[in-house]
Amino acid sequence: MGKQVRFSIFSFKGGVGKSTIAYFLARNLSEKYRVLLVDRDYTNTIGKIFGLETG
């Protein structure tokens, strides 16, 4: 198992683009690395905006 790196996109203010930044960062990194994107927001912004399967 290789080195693991974690990113957290955080702000107290809503509507500043946190979910968008997290999504595109994960998408770009996934071209070279294995990536897991976790949306901890109860509104499930990532799933709603980008049509991702949610569980």
C-alpha positions as a Markdown table, in Angstrom:
| # | Residue | x | y | z |
|---|---|---|---|---|
| 1 | Met | 0.0 | 0.0 | 0.0 |
| 2 | Gly | 1.4 | 3.4 | -1.0 |
| 3 | Lys | 1.4 | 6.7 | 0.7 |
| 4 | Gln | -2.0 | 8.2 | 1.5 |
| 5 | Val | -2.8 | 11.9 | 1.2 |
| 6 | Arg | -6.0 | 13.5 | 2.5 |
| 7 | Phe | -7.5 | 16.8 | 1.4 |
| 8 | Ser | -10.3 | 18.6 | 3.2 |
| 9 | Ile | -12.2 | 21.5 | 1.7 |
| 10 | Phe | -13.7 | 23.5 | 4.5 |
| 11 | Ser | -15.4 | 26.9 | 5.1 |
| 12 | Phe | -18.0 | 28.2 | 7.5 |
| 13 | Lys | -19.6 | 30.2 | 4.7 |
| 14 | Gly | -22.0 | 28.5 | 2.3 |
| 15 | Gly | -22.1 | 29.0 | -1.4 |
| 16 | Val | -18.4 | 29.6 | -1.9 |
| 17 | Gly | -17.7 | 26.6 | -4.2 |
| 18 | Lys | -16.4 | 24.0 | -1.8 |
| 19 | Ser | -18.2 | 21.2 | -3.4 |
| 20 | Thr | -17.2 | 22.3 | -6.9 |
| 21 | Ile | -13.5 | 22.6 | -5.9 |
| 22 | Ala | -13.6 | 19.2 | -4.2 |
| 23 | Tyr | -15.3 | 17.5 | -7.2 |
| 24 | Phe | -12.8 | 18.9 | -9.8 |
| 25 | Leu | -9.8 | 18.2 | -7.6 |
| 26 | Ala | -10.9 | 14.6 | -7.1 |
| 27 | Arg | -11.7 | 14.2 | -10.8 |
| 28 | Asn | -8.3 | 15.6 | -11.9 |
| 29 | Leu | -6.4 | 13.5 | -9.3 |
| 30 | Ser | -8.3 | 10.4 | -10.4 |
| 31 | Glu | -6.6 | 10.5 | -13.8 |
| 32 | Lys | -3.3 | 9.4 | -12.1 |
| 33 | Tyr | -4.3 | 8.1 | -8.6 |
| 34 | Arg | -7.0 | 6.1 | -6.9 |
| 35 | Val | -9.4 | 8.7 | -5.3 |
| 36 | Leu | -12.3 | 8.5 | -2.9 |
| 37 | Leu | -14.5 | 11.6 | -2.7 |
| 38 | Val | -16.7 | 11.8 | 0.4 |
| 39 | Asp | -19.4 | 14.5 | 0.7 |
| 40 | Arg | -20.1 | 15.0 | 4.4 |
| 41 | Asp | -22.7 | 17.7 | 3.7 |
| 42 | Tyr | -26.2 | 16.6 | 4.7 |
| 43 | Thr | -27.5 | 18.2 | 1.5 |
| 44 | Asn | -25.5 | 15.9 | -0.7 |
| 45 | Thr | -24.3 | 18.7 | -2.9 |
| 46 | Ile | -21.9 | 16.6 | -5.0 |
| 47 | Gly | -24.5 | 14.0 | -5.9 |
| 48 | Lys | -27.1 | 16.5 | -6.8 |
| 49 | Ile | -25.0 | 18.9 | -8.9 |
| 50 | Phe | -23.1 | 16.3 | -10.8 |
| 51 | Gly | -25.6 | 13.5 | -10.9 |
| 52 | Leu | -23.5 | 11.0 | -9.1 |
| 53 | Glu | -24.9 | 7.8 | -7.6 |
| 54 | Thr | -25.6 | 8.2 | -3.9 |
| 55 | Gly | -26.1 | 5.7 | -1.1 |
